[in-house]
């Protein structure tokens, strides 16, 4: 299950720096970084987050072929 809907990807290049951005829908609870800064989590929760992130990356690489070349 995807919690955050993927919209698009963008490649930004400036001088010698290249950034890859993932554009997603707005999430009212903020980013994962924001959440982790304000909350303590258990080892089980951390493992669940890691598994969820792995599933998301797999989805991006397997299910959205149009962006595979740019990530």
Backbone as CSV, one residue per row, in Angstrom:
resi,resn,N_x,N_y,N_z,CA_x,CA_y,CA_z,C_x,C_y,C_z
1,UNK,0.844,-1.178,0.000,0.000,0.000,0.000,0.889,1.240,0.000
2,UNK,0.632,2.136,-0.926,1.375,3.393,-0.976,0.622,4.447,-0.179
3,UNK,1.310,5.070,0.747,0.692,6.097,1.573,0.712,7.441,0.858
4,UNK,1.763,7.694,0.130,1.962,8.979,-0.520,1.921,8.788,-2.034
5,UNK,0.996,9.460,-2.705,0.821,9.284,-4.148,1.955,9.966,-4.916
6,UNK,2.598,9.211,-5.793,3.650,9.719,-6.667,3.007,10.498,-7.807
7,UNK,3.556,11.670,-8.134,3.038,12.479,-9.235,4.027,12.505,-10.397
8,UNK,5.279,12.826,-10.127,6.274,12.922,-11.201,7.676,12.954,-10.607
9,UNK,8.658,12.973,-11.495,10.044,13.156,-11.065,10.650,14.292,-11.875
10,UNK,11.681,14.875,-11.329,12.332,16.006,-11.984,13.833,15.897,-11.767
11,UNK,14.579,16.196,-12.806,16.041,16.218,-12.712,16.490,17.671,-12.798
12,UNK,17.171,18.143,-11.767,17.652,19.525,-11.712,19.174,19.508,-11.796
13,UNK,19.712,20.259,-12.743,21.166,20.344,-12.890,21.600,21.795,-12.806
14,UNK,22.608,22.021,-11.973,23.171,23.359,-11.838,24.668,23.210,-11.619
15,UNK,25.449,23.771,-12.509,26.910,23.619,-12.482,27.259,22.137,-12.482
16,UNK,27.962,21.684,-11.469,28.364,20.279,-11.397,27.462,19.456,-10.483
17,UNK,26.351,20.046,-10.055,25.456,19.375,-9.114,24.179,18.933,-9.829
18,UNK,23.845,17.662,-9.680,22.597,17.130,-10.218,21.747,16.639,-9.061
19,UNK,20.488,17.067,-9.022,19.546,16.617,-8.006,18.384,15.924,-8.694
20,UNK,17.877,14.877,-8.068,16.688,14.194,-8.548,15.582,14.425,-7.530
21,UNK,14.478,14.963,-7.979,13.358,15.275,-7.101,12.195,14.351,-7.420
22,UNK,11.520,13.880,-6.381,10.274,13.143,-6.542,9.148,14.077,-6.139
23,UNK,8.180,14.249,-7.013,7.048,15.118,-6.724,5.890,14.234,-6.285
24,UNK,5.383,14.527,-5.093,4.297,13.736,-4.521,3.172,14.662,-4.093
25,UNK,2.058,14.057,-3.745,0.958,14.860,-3.236,1.339,15.455,-1.881
26,UNK,0.652,16.516,-1.498,0.882,17.147,-0.199,0.419,16.203,0.901
27,UNK,1.208,16.107,1.956,0.840,15.268,3.096,0.782,16.156,4.328
28,UNK,-0.391,16.293,4.905,-0.595,17.248,6.003,0.231,16.942,7.249
29,UNK,0.705,15.713,7.398,1.515,15.368,8.570,2.998,15.653,8.369
30,UNK,3.361,16.215,7.228,4.755,16.560,6.984,5.554,15.394,6.428
31,UNK,6.851,15.586,6.385,7.748,14.577,5.828,8.159,13.564,6.895
32,UNK,8.769,12.486,6.452,9.307,11.500,7.387,10.352,12.161,8.282
33,UNK,11.160,13.019,7.701,12.177,13.730,8.476,11.539,14.554,9.596
34,UNK,10.474,15.278,9.263,9.766,16.068,10.278,9.236,15.172,11.393
35,UNK,8.663,14.045,11.002,8.096,13.124,11.988,9.177,12.587,12.924
36,UNK,10.299,12.163,12.344,11.362,11.575,13.162,12.018,12.595,14.085
37,UNK,12.048,13.853,13.676,12.611,14.898,14.537,11.753,15.132,15.776
38,UNK,10.446,14.903,15.652,9.544,15.200,16.756,9.025,13.997,17.514
39,UNK,9.421,12.780,17.106,8.883,11.575,17.726,9.962,10.518,17.896
40,UNK,9.856,9.764,18.971,10.710,8.592,19.162,9.974,7.391,18.583
41,UNK,10.730,6.476,17.987,10.103,5.283,17.429,10.800,4.039,17.965
42,UNK,10.080,2.937,17.933,10.629,1.662,18.389,11.406,1.006,17.254
43,UNK,12.150,-0.032,17.603,12.882,-0.793,16.595,11.903,-1.391,15.582
44,UNK,10.778,-1.890,16.056,9.774,-2.476,15.154,9.233,-1.422,14.185
45,UNK,8.985,-0.212,14.682,8.510,0.864,13.810,9.572,1.241,12.782
46,UNK,10.832,1.284,13.213,11.923,1.597,12.301,12.019,0.545,11.196
47,UNK,11.892,-0.718,11.570,11.920,-1.799,10.574,10.752,-1.672,9.601
48,UNK,9.582,-1.304,10.114,8.408,-1.125,9.251,8.633,0.033,8.268
49,UNK,9.205,1.122,8.746,9.506,2.264,7.874,10.498,1.843,6.790
50,UNK,11.539,1.115,7.184,12.527,0.641,6.211,11.913,-0.267,5.162
51,UNK,11.045,-1.166,5.602,10.369,-2.066,4.655,9.467,-1.274,3.711
52,UNK,8.766,-0.294,4.251,7.886,0.538,3.439,8.679,1.334,2.399
53,UNK,9.827,1.864,2.810,10.675,2.615,1.878,11.195,1.702,0.768
54,UNK,11.570,0.489,1.134,12.047,-0.478,0.146,10.954,-0.796,-0.863
55,UNK,9.737,-0.974,-0.381,8.608,-1.233,-1.287,8.375,-0.045,-2.214
56,UNK,8.514,1.166,-1.678,8.334,2.362,-2.501,9.380,2.473,-3.593
57,UNK,10.625,2.198,-3.257,11.698,2.250,-4.256,11.488,1.163,-5.311
58,UNK,11.094,-0.018,-4.873,10.803,-1.105,-5.815,9.681,-0.696,-6.756
59,UNK,8.644,-0.085,-6.212,7.524,0.380,-7.030,8.005,1.376,-8.085
60,UNK,8.815,2.340,-7.666,9.298,3.346,-8.615,10.107,2.718,-9.744
61,UNK,10.893,1.707,-9.433,11.739,1.092,-10.450,11.020,0.054,-11.291
62,UNK,10.025,-0.616,-10.734,9.344,-1.686,-11.465,8.044,-1.259,-12.126
63,UNK,7.315,-0.364,-11.504,5.972,-0.037,-11.969,5.879,1.258,-12.765
64,UNK,6.898,2.091,-12.712,6.855,3.367,-13.431,8.055,3.412,-14.381
65,UNK,7.976,2.702,-15.504,9.127,2.600,-16.402,9.564,3.925,-17.020
66,UNK,8.686,4.907,-17.116,9.038,6.174,-17.756,10.134,6.920,-17.007
67,UNK,10.282,6.690,-15.698,11.294,7.429,-14.955,12.520,6.587,-14.633
68,UNK,12.523,5.309,-14.993,13.652,4.450,-14.642,14.981,4.994,-15.137
69,UNK,15.007,5.585,-16.300,16.259,6.090,-16.837,16.764,7.326,-16.122
70,UNK,15.884,8.013,-15.388,16.309,9.257,-14.755,16.583,9.118,-13.271
71,UNK,16.337,7.953,-12.689,16.623,7.780,-11.257,17.873,6.979,-11.058
